[in-house]
Amino acid sequence: MSLREALAMALEALRVNRLRSALTMLGVIIGVLAVVVLVAIGTGAKDEIERQISGLGTNIILVVPGRITLGAAPTQSKLGLADVAYVRRVVGDPSKVTVSLQSGETVRVGRTEAFVTVIGTDQNLVNIFERPVAKGRPLSGTDVDTRRRVAVLGSEVADRLFGELDPIGRQVTVAGARFRVVGVYAEVGQTFGLSRDQEIHIPVTTAQRLLGIERINGMAVGASGPDEIDPLSDKVTAALRERYPGEQFSAVTQTALLGTVGSVLGMLTGVLAAIAGISLLVGGVGVSNIMLVSVRERTREIGLRKALGARQRDVLAQFLIEAVLLTTIGGLVGIVLGVGGSLAIAALTEVPASITWWSIVLAFGVSAAVGVFFGVAPARRAGRLDPVIALRAE
């Protein structure tokens, strides 16, 4: 019997038992759909976080006190503005170093108020972190040196506090002190789930006086190029450890962040795909069960075919092709539904989803392999039936 004849007979058998075939395919469809959708969500989340990290700027080194490890408690900073000046001398270019002092504070304009992140920084931030100003101007060196009460607002803060009014030159109350708005940042979106548009930037010297502290949270250093990041990181941390014997300092780079996030989310995507693959395994068990039932129901047919000269491999091929057809057709339907579902999730919700070619190929390949694996036993059973015994079957 040729492959074409075996395929035609398998399609006819599936057509005769349409409902049973459809229900058998359902397990495979759900499994493939789950693989495509979950991998798309995992990949989309990874791409989104990588985009957010890249959006911070290029060639940035974040210098913080303590050792950065998972589960480690935050270290109380001993750094101050004198250390910023020291690091600038180490780097050799004062414009390549900026400072950060953060605090959550309530800001008010009239009766409108909002709880935002207030960041004390300096004039170098806009260049190192690529924060374009949509209106007005950024902070200047004079603002920092003279401790001026001026502020640059994130776009969401400006919209919430002033609405349609132009905030430039108006007053805003931060932690009980009045500040004059000199600029509004362009919209930049979120990083790690936190909106950078809900920030207010004020001179770091003013922030220290406002909060009653002398310390800073950390520094950011801008490297000239990718090749300079690691040597500069080592140079800065070594200089700070020499300045503070016995203390630890960490330099976090975009490359390290992207590598860590990519590794964790890649592992998560693999786990999601494996979990979804379990449903494919369950669907394969269903295929094997139905094929065994089909062999039992068609015992007389098998006996008749073998009595008329059909070989064992002909019968085996017929039932194996039926099993593979069940899973491959189900796999194709599942892929279509999975791609459509992923696109719908990305379009209708805030959950990122990115369809990858390898997840589609993997899902289809696994579905076909499931058909072969779970179809072998029923097909072999059919092929080994004795024609005399098979013809006697009721």
Secondary structure, 3 states (H helix, E strand, C coil): CCHHHHHHHHHHHHHHCHHHHHHHHHHHHHHHHHHHHHHHHHHHHHHHHHHHHHHCCCCEEEEEECCCCCCCCCCCCCCEHHHHHHHHHHHCCHHHEEEEEEEEEEEEECCEEEEEEEEEECCCHHHHCCCCEEEECCCCHHHHHCCCCEEEECHHHHHHHHCCCCCCCCEEEECCEEEEEEEEECCCCEECCEECCCEEEEEHHHHHHHHCCCECCEEEEECCCHHHHHHHHHHHHHHHHHHCCCCCEEEEEHHHHHHHHHHHHHHHHHHHHHHHHHHHHHHHHHHHHHHHHHHHHCHHHHHHHHHCCCCHHHHHHHHHHHHHHHHHHHHHHHHHHHHHHHHHHHHHCCCCCCCCHHHHHHHHHHHHHHHHHHHHHHHHHHHCCCHHHHHHCC
